Amino acid sequence: MPNVLGTIPGSNGGQPSTNETPISVSVVLPSALDKIQEFLVRGERRQAYHYALDEKLWAHAMVIASSIDKEAWKDVVSEFLKGELGVHDAQRTAPVGRGREPVPPSNGREWLRVVYSLFSGQGPTAG
């Protein structure tokens, strides 16, 4: 079986120097691109970016949304932050603080979410 990690950007070209598990792996199917193209040919940019969001095709959604308006762009960035940098089920433990209150789940990516939120014009509390 071929080394599929060798084709994942940021995976160190499949070199065995890391034991990291990918957080996210994207697959772009030709049918998804066909659907996006159909929406765009009909002038339905909002439907195209919503479809791209549903398929987690972040780059496609960002490019399309950037041509619509700032709210569409913010919508895509917000979904991207939740999908790629959010706390996923495997990371949702419920540690208890000193006062026995639950500590919010964390995956160590809070600062990256804040920075991306600022870059997108959403402010530091978004994401």
C-alpha positions in Angstrom: 0.0 0.0 0.0 1.4 3.4 -0.9 2.3 5.9 1.8 -0.6 8.2 1.7 0.9 10.5 4.4 3.6 11.4 1.9 0.9 13.3 -0.1 -0.5 15.3 2.8 0.9 18.9 2.9 2.8 19.5 6.2 3.3 15.8 6.8 7.1 16.0 6.3 6.8 14.3 2.9 6.2 11.0 4.5 9.6 11.0 6.2 9.6 8.7 9.3 11.1 11.4 11.5 7.7 12.1 13.2 5.1 10.1 14.9 2.4 12.8 14.7 -1.1 11.9 13.9 -2.8 14.3 11.4 -5.5 16.5 13.0 -7.3 16.8 9.7 -7.0 15.3 6.3 -8.8 16.8 3.3 -10.0 14.9 0.3 -11.3 16.9 -2.7 -13.6 14.8 -4.8 -14.1 15.8 -8.5 -17.9 15.7 -7.9 -17.5 18.3 -5.2 -15.6 20.6 -7.5 -18.2 20.0 -10.2 -21.0 21.0 -7.8 -19.1 24.2 -6.8 -18.6 25.0 -10.4 -22.3 24.5 -11.2 -23.3 27.0 -8.5 -20.7 29.5 -9.7 -21.8 29.2 -13.3 -25.3 29.9 -12.3 -24.1 32.9 -10.3 -25.0 31.3 -7.0 -21.8 32.3 -5.0 -23.5 32.0 -1.6 -24.7 28.5 -2.4 -21.2 27.6 -3.6 -19.5 28.7 -0.5 -22.1 27.1 1.8 -21.6 23.8 -0.1 -17.8 24.2 0.2 -18.3 24.7 3.9 -20.5 21.6 4.2 -17.8 19.6 2.5 -15.1 21.2 4.7 -13.3 22.6 1.6 -12.0 25.6 3.5 -9.8 27.1 0.8 -12.6 27.0 -1.8 -15.1 28.4 0.7 -12.7 31.2 1.6 -11.9 32.2 -2.0 -15.6 32.3 -2.9 -16.7 34.1 0.3 -14.1 36.7 -0.1 -15.8 37.7 -3.3 -19.2 38.2 -1.7 -18.9 40.4 1.4 -17.2 40.6 4.8 -20.0 38.7 6.6 -19.6 35.7 4.3 -15.8 35.8 4.8 -16.3 35.9 8.6 -18.8 33.0 8.4 -16.2 30.9 6.6 -13.4 31.8 9.0 -15.6 31.0 12.0 -16.5 27.6 10.6 -12.9 27.0 9.8 -11.8 27.9 13.3 -14.4 25.5 14.8 -13.6 22.7 12.3 -9.8 22.8 12.2 -8.8 24.4 15.5 -11.7 23.7 17.8 -11.8 21.2 20.6 -12.9 17.8 19.2 -14.7 15.0 21.0 -11.5 13.1 21.7 -10.1 16.2 23.5 -13.2 16.9 25.5 -12.3 15.9 29.0 -13.9 17.6 31.9 -11.0 18.4 34.3 -12.0 20.1 37.5 -10.3 23.3 38.7 -9.2 24.1 42.3 -12.7 25.4 43.2 -14.1 22.1 41.7 -15.5 24.1 38.8 -15.2 22.5 35.3 -12.3 23.8 33.3 -13.2 24.5 29.6 -11.8 21.9 27.2 -8.6 22.9 25.5 -6.4 21.5 22.7 -3.6 24.1 23.0 -4.7 26.0 19.9 -6.5 28.9 21.6 -3.9 31.5 20.7 -3.9 30.4 17.0 -7.7 30.7 17.0 -7.4 34.2 18.5 -4.8 35.3 16.0 -6.8 33.9 13.1 -9.9 35.6 14.4 -8.0 38.9 14.6 -6.6 38.4 11.1 -10.2 37.9 9.8 -11.5 41.0 11.4 -13.6 39.2 14.0 -11.9 40.4 17.2 -10.2 38.4 19.9 -13.3 36.8 21.4 -14.4 35.1 18.1 -13.6 31.5 17.3 
